[in-house]
Amino acid sequence: MKLFQQLLVAGSAISLISPIAAQASDMVNLDGMASYGRGESKAKRFDSKSFVNEVNEKISTLKGRVDGLEARQNNFEAGSFSETTVMDGKAVFTLGGVDYELESVTDSEAIQAMYTYTMNLNTSFTGDDNLYVRIKTGNHADWSVTKTYGTYLSSGNSNGDALKVDKIWYEFPIGESHTVWVGPKIENYYMHGTTPSIYKPVTKQFTLGGNGEAYGASTDTGFGYAYRADNGFAFSSNIGTKSNTSVTGRNTGLLGDETKTSWATQIGYTKPNYSISALVNSKINGWSDTYYHTSGHGGTCQTNKLCKNYVSYGLRGWWRPDNSDALVPAISLGLDNTTYQNATSATNNSDAYFVGLNWNDIFQADDKIGVAFGKPTTNESNAHDPFAYEMYYSFKPNDSVEITPTLFGGSDRNGGAGQDFTGALVETTFKF
């Protein structure tokens, strides 16, 4: 082998040995070994304990680092949700306006942009129960949160940008077919055993098959019970009560003699393609919660009498076709009739009706056409027949975003001649 080739081989060998030597120096005390080899009398004696001590030291260091990581992980988990808590939510952007025939209406006719932001938290402690909390905020104002003409939106929220607990209750099962609810912030319809309507509304007046006096509800203290049989039959009864209502400067308390209270009892029968139900709702001490009404629907009080109590009856039914027939709409129907205590005989009754139609998957997957119309709660003495309507088309650019252009309005909507209006909006919903 030539000298030049020998030098190359030697250099390569050294380059291979150098990293090994460097690693060995980290574990072995080379100076100690050299001293031992020279036979110095005061050199550290090198034996198997040298390896053991150094390995133990490195293990101790590594264990300390692992303990530190575990502590940080525990701190992180302490600030996170329980494994049994599920959160979902949505943000709704609304752009729209309303045009009124009467100049006396105080709501603005300007185009407005508004939003609502909602978070839903569901926590189970046994696997069958549920603690529900809804946190909500928004900046809706004017017509979008006004009941007078039925323009109040289902997405409407007037919290003034403040994040608040909007609903909170606890529900749990008893056996296989029984459910109990209790909560400081709940509405009657969350505790019904039968779903009264499957129409998806834009204006809140068309929820629940007509959000009038039978199915109208208000958020406050409540508790209820429902029985759902395997054959589709259901029975439920629930109470909503204004436990913090003040009368003449004092709190009336839970179910007090003067407390505003709504007691609703429902029976129903449901199958996959249809449902029918009947409800009676007794409301006392001036409970008022309807979004589907006209002015003066409560009648005229008799002389020296108080008109604070009434009983309302609601019939609901819905039917939907098989998915194979998309041109036929799902149909929801509602009828209400109310009797007012201590009202004059000519004004002690009112009624309402509702029709809601939904077509699904017409032009593309997951799109929806909605049309709803009806007569808001109107006293039998009223000389005009009011009419309310809405129509919309919703589509999804993707699984989490939905866009809904809507036209809505009414004629003699508040029960008086010429009380017509037309509104238009576009809502964009982001779900997460």
C-alpha positions in Angstrom: 0.0 0.0 0.0 1.4 3.4 -0.9 2.1 6.0 1.8 -0.6 8.3 0.5 -3.2 5.5 0.8 -2.0 4.6 4.3 -2.5 8.2 5.4 -6.0 8.1 4.1 -6.9 4.9 5.9 -5.4 6.2 9.2 -7.3 9.4 9.0 -10.6 7.6 8.4 -9.9 5.2 11.3 -9.2 8.1 13.6 -12.4 9.9 12.5 -14.4 6.8 13.4 -12.8 6.3 16.8 -13.1 9.9 17.9 -16.9 9.9 18.6 -16.6 6.7 20.5 -13.9 8.1 22.6 -15.9 11.2 23.3 -18.9 9.2 24.5 -16.7 7.0 26.6 -15.2 10.0 28.3 -18.7 11.0 29.5 -19.0 7.7 31.4 -15.5 6.7 32.3 -13.0 8.8 34.4 -10.1 8.7 31.9 -7.8 10.6 34.2 -8.3 8.1 36.9 -7.5 5.3 34.6 -4.3 7.0 33.4 -3.2 7.6 37.0 -3.9 4.0 37.8 -1.9 2.9 34.9 1.1 5.0 36.0 1.0 3.4 39.4 0.7 6.6 41.4 0.2 5.8 45.0 -2.4 8.6 45.6 -4.5 8.0 42.4 -8.2 7.2 42.8 -8.8 3.5 42.6 -11.0 2.6 39.6 -13.4 -0.3 40.1 -17.0 -1.3 39.3 -18.4 1.1 41.9 -17.3 4.0 39.7 -19.8 2.9 37.0 -22.6 2.3 39.5 -22.3 5.7 41.2 -22.3 7.6 37.9 -25.3 5.6 36.5 -27.3 6.2 39.7 -26.5 9.9 39.5 -27.8 10.1 35.9 -30.9 8.1 36.8 -31.6 10.5 39.6 -31.3 13.5 37.3 -33.6 11.9 34.7 -36.2 11.0 37.4 -36.2 14.6 38.6 -37.0 15.8 35.1 -39.8 13.3 34.7 -41.3 14.3 38.0 -41.2 18.0 36.9 -43.1 17.1 33.7 -45.7 15.2 35.6 -46.3 18.1 37.9 -46.7 20.5 34.9 -49.2 18.0 33.3 -51.2 17.8 36.5 -51.4 21.6 36.7 -52.6 21.7 33.1 -55.3 19.1 33.7 -56.5 20.9 36.8 -57.4 23.9 34.6 -59.2 21.9 31.8 -62.6 20.4 31.5 -63.6 17.1 33.1 -63.5 14.1 30.8 -67.3 13.9 31.1 -67.9 17.5 29.9 -68.7 18.2 26.3 -68.8 21.7 24.8 -70.3 22.9 21.5 -71.4 26.2 20.4 -72.2 28.6 17.6 -71.9 32.2 16.4 -74.6 33.8 14.4 -74.1 37.0 12.3 -77.3 38.8 11.3 -77.7 41.6 8.7 -81.2 42.9 8.0 -83.9 45.5 8.4 -87.7 46.0 8.5 -90.0 48.4 6.7 -93.2 49.4 8.5 -96.3 50.8 6.9 -97.2 52.8 9.9 -94.9 55.7 10.7 -95.9 55.5 14.4 -93.8 52.4 14.9 -90.8 53.2 17.1 -88.5 50.4 15.9 -85.8 51.6 13.4 -86.1 50.8 9.7 -82.3 51.1 9.2 -80.2 48.1 8.1 -78.5 46.7 11.1 -75.7 44.2 11.7 -75.9 42.1 14.9 -74.4 38.9 16.4 -75.1 36.2 19.0 -72.5 33.9 20.5 -73.5 30.7 22.4 -71.6 27.9 24.3 -73.4 24.7 25.4 -71.8 22.7 28.2 -73.1 19.2 29.0 -71.6 17.3 31.9 -72.6 13.7 33.0 -71.7 12.3 36.4 -73.2 8.8 36.1 -73.3 8.4 32.3 -77.1 8.8 32.2 -77.7 12.2 33.9 -76.8 15.6 32.5 -75.9 19.1 33.9 -76.6 21.6 31.2 -75.3 25.1 31.1 -75.8 27.6 28.2 -73.6 30.7 28.2 -74.7 33.4 25.8 -74.1 36.9 24.7 -75.0 39.2 21.8 -75.8 42.8 20.8 -79.3 42.6 19.3 -81.6 45.6 19.8 -84.6 47.2 18.2 -86.9 45.0 16.0 -84.8 41.8 16.3 -85.8 41.5 20.0 -89.3 43.1 19.9 -92.4 40.9 20.4 -95.0 43.5 19.2 -94.9 42.6 15.5 -93.4 39.1 15.8 -90.0 40.3 14.5 -88.1 38.8 17.5 -85.5 36.4 16.0 -84.8 32.9 17.2 -81.1 34.0 17.3 -81.9 37.2 19.1 -80.0 38.1 22.2 -79.8 41.5 23.9 -77.1 40.9 26.6 -75.3 44.0 25.4 -72.0 42.1 24.8 -72.0 40.7 28.3 -71.4 37.0 28.6 -74.1 35.5 30.9 -75.4 32.1 32.0 -78.6 31.9 29.9 -79.8 28.4 31.0 -78.8 26.0 33.7 -80.5 22.8 34.9 -79.9 19.2 35.9 -81.8 16.2 34.5 -81.6 12.6 35.6 -83.4 9.3 34.8 -85.5 7.2 37.1 -85.5 3.7 35.7 -85.8 3.2 31.9 -88.7 5.5 30.9 -88.8 8.4 33.5 -86.9 11.7 33.5 -86.8 14.5 36.0 -85.6 18.1 35.5 -84.8 20.8 38.1 -83.0 24.1 37.6 -82.8 27.8 38.5 -82.9 28.8 34.8 -85.1 26.6 32.6 -88.2 26.9 30.4 -91.3 24.6 30.2 -90.7 23.3 26.7 -87.4 21.7 27.6 -89.3 19.4 29.9 -92.0 18.2 27.5 -92.2 14.5 26.7 -93.3 15.1 23.0 -91.7 17.4 20.5 -94.6 19.7 19.3 -93.1 20.8 16.0 -90.2 20.0 13.6 -90.3 23.2 11.7 -87.1 25.2 12.0 -88.0 28.9 12.4 -86.1 32.1 11.8 -88.5 34.4 13.8 -89.2 33.1 17.3 -93.0 33.4 16.9 -93.0 30.2 14.8 -91.1 28.0 17.3 -93.0 25.1 19.0 -95.8 25.2 16.4 -96.7 28.8 17.3 -95.0 30.3 20.3 -98.3 31.6 21.8 -99.9 31.3 25.2 -100.1 27.5 25.2 -96.5 26.8 24.4 -94.9 30.1 25.2 -92.4 30.0 28.0 -90.1 32.2 30.1 -86.7 31.4 31.7 -86.8 31.1 35.4 -86.9 28.5 38.2 -88.5 25.2 37.1 -88.9 21.5 37.6 -90.7 18.8 35.7 -91.2 15.1 35.0 -91.7 13.1 31.8 -92.6 9.5 31.0 -91.7 8.1 27.6 -92.9 4.6 26.7 -91.2 2.4 24.2 -94.4 2.4 22.0 -94.2 6.2 21.4 -96.6 7.4 24.1 -95.4 10.2 26.4 -96.7 12.1 29.4 -95.1 15.1 31.0 -95.9 17.8 33.5 -93.8 20.8 34.5 -93.8 24.1 36.4 -92.0 27.3 35.7 -92.2 29.9 38.4 -90.8 33.5 38.8 -89.2 32.8 42.2 -87.5 36.2 42.2 -90.5 38.3 41.2 -91.1 41.4 43.3 -94.6 42.6 44.1 -95.0 45.9 45.9 -91.4 45.9 46.8 -91.1 42.4 48.3 -90.1 39.1 46.8 -92.9 36.7 46.3 -90.7 33.6 46.6 -91.0 30.1 45.1 -94.6 29.1 44.3 -96.0 31.9 46.6 -99.6 33.1 46.4 -98.6 36.0 44.2 -95.8 34.3 42.3 -96.1 34.3 38.5 -96.4 30.6 37.6 -96.9 28.4 34.5 -98.0 24.8 34.9 -98.0 22.8 31.7 -99.2 19.2 31.2 -98.8 17.4 27.9 -99.7 14.0 26.4 -98.4 12.8 23.1 -97.7 10.0 20.7 -94.7 9.8 18.4 -93.5 7.6 15.6 -90.6 8.1 13.2 -92.7 9.8 10.6 -95.4 11.6 12.6 -96.5 12.9 16.0 -99.6 14.3 17.7 -99.8 15.9 21.1 -102.2 17.9 23.3 -101.2 20.4 26.1 -103.0 22.4 28.8 -101.2 25.3 30.4 -102.5 27.1 33.5 -100.9 30.5 34.0 -101.5 32.6 37.1 -100.6 36.0 38.6 -100.0 37.7 35.3 -97.5 35.3 33.7 -96.8 36.6 30.2 -94.4 35.0 27.7 -96.0 34.9 24.2 -94.1 35.9 21.0 -97.1 35.0 18.8 -99.9 37.5 19.8 -101.7 40.7 18.9 -102.4 43.7 21.1 -105.4 43.2 23.4 -105.5 39.4 22.9 -106.1 39.0 26.7 -109.5 40.5 26.7 -111.2 43.2 28.8 -111.5 42.8 32.6 -114.9 42.9 34.3 -115.5 45.8 36.6 -113.6 45.6 39.9 -112.0 42.3 38.8 -108.4 41.3 38.2 -107.5 39.5 35.0 -104.3 37.7 35.9 -105.1 34.1 35.3 -105.9 32.1 32.2 -105.9 28.5 30.8 -104.6 27.8 27.3 -105.0 24.6 25.3 -102.6 23.6 22.5 -102.9 20.9 19.8 -99.8 20.0 17.8 -99.0 17.6 15.1 -96.2 17.0 12.5 -95.5 14.6 9.6 -92.4 14.1 7.5 -91.9 12.0 4.3 -89.3 9.4 3.7 -86.0 10.7 2.5 -86.7 9.2 -0.9 -89.3 11.9 -1.7 -87.6 15.3 -1.3 -90.3 17.2 -3.2 -92.9 16.6 -0.4 -92.4 18.9 2.6 -92.4 18.0 6.3 -95.5 19.6 7.8 -96.0 21.0 11.3 -99.4 22.3 12.5 -100.6 24.1 15.6 -103.9 25.3 17.1 -104.3 27.3 20.3 -107.3 28.3 22.3 -107.2 30.4 25.5 -109.9 31.3 28.2 -109.3 34.3 30.4 -110.6 34.4 34.0 -112.7 37.5 34.9 -112.7 38.9 31.3 -116.0 40.1 29.9 -118.1 37.4 28.1 -117.4 39.1 24.8 -113.6 39.1 25.2 -112.8 36.0 27.4 -111.5 33.9 24.6 -108.7 34.0 22.0 -107.3 31.6 19.4 -104.3 31.1 17.0 -103.1 28.8 14.3 -99.8 27.9 12.7 -98.6 26.0 9.5 -94.9 25.3 8.9 -93.4 23.6 5.9 -89.8 22.4 5.4 -88.2 20.9 2.2 -84.8 19.2 2.6 -82.1 18.5 0.1 -83.7 20.2 -2.8 -80.8 21.8 -4.8 -77.9 20.3 -2.9 -77.2 18.1 0.2 -78.2 19.6 3.6 -80.0 22.6 2.1 -83.5 23.6 3.4 -86.5 25.6 2.3 -88.8 26.9 5.0 -92.3 28.5 4.8 -94.4 29.3 7.8 -97.6 31.3 8.2 -100.6 31.7 10.5 -102.8 33.9 12.7 -101.1 35.1 16.0 -103.1 34.9 19.2 -106.1 37.1 18.6 -109.1 37.9 20.8 -112.5 36.8 19.5 -113.7 40.5 19.7 -111.0 41.7 17.3 -112.4 43.1 14.1 -109.3 42.3 12.0 -107.7 39.0 11.2 -103.9 39.4 11.5 -101.5 37.3 9.4 -97.8 36.5 9.9 -95.4 34.7 7.6 -91.7 33.9 6.9 -89.9 32.1 4.0 -86.2 31.3 3.7 -83.6 29.2 2.0 -80.6 27.8 3.9 -77.5 26.1 2.5 -74.2 25.0 3.8 -70.9 26.0 2.1 -69.3 23.4 4.4 -70.3 21.2 7.4 -69.8 24.0 10.0 -71.3 27.1 8.2 -74.9 27.8 7.2 -76.2 30.8 5.3 -79.9 31.7 5.5 -81.5 34.5 3.4 -85.0 35.2 4.8 -88.1 37.3 4.0 -90.7 37.8 6.7 -93.7 40.1 7.4 -97.4 40.4 8.2 -100.6 42.2 7.5 -102.6 43.8 10.4 -100.0 41.9 12.4 -100.7 43.5 15.7 -104.5 43.3 15.3 -105.1 46.8 13.8 -105.8 48.0 10.3 -102.7 49.0 8.3 -100.2 47.4 10.7 -98.3 45.8 7.9 -94.6 45.3 7.6 -91.9 43.5 5.5 -88.5 42.4 6.7 -85.5 40.9 5.1 -82.2 39.5 6.5 -79.3 37.2 5.9 -78.0 35.0 8.8 -74.7 33.2 8.8 -74.2 30.5 11.4 -70.8 29.1 12.4 -71.0 25.9 14.5 -68.2 24.5 16.5 
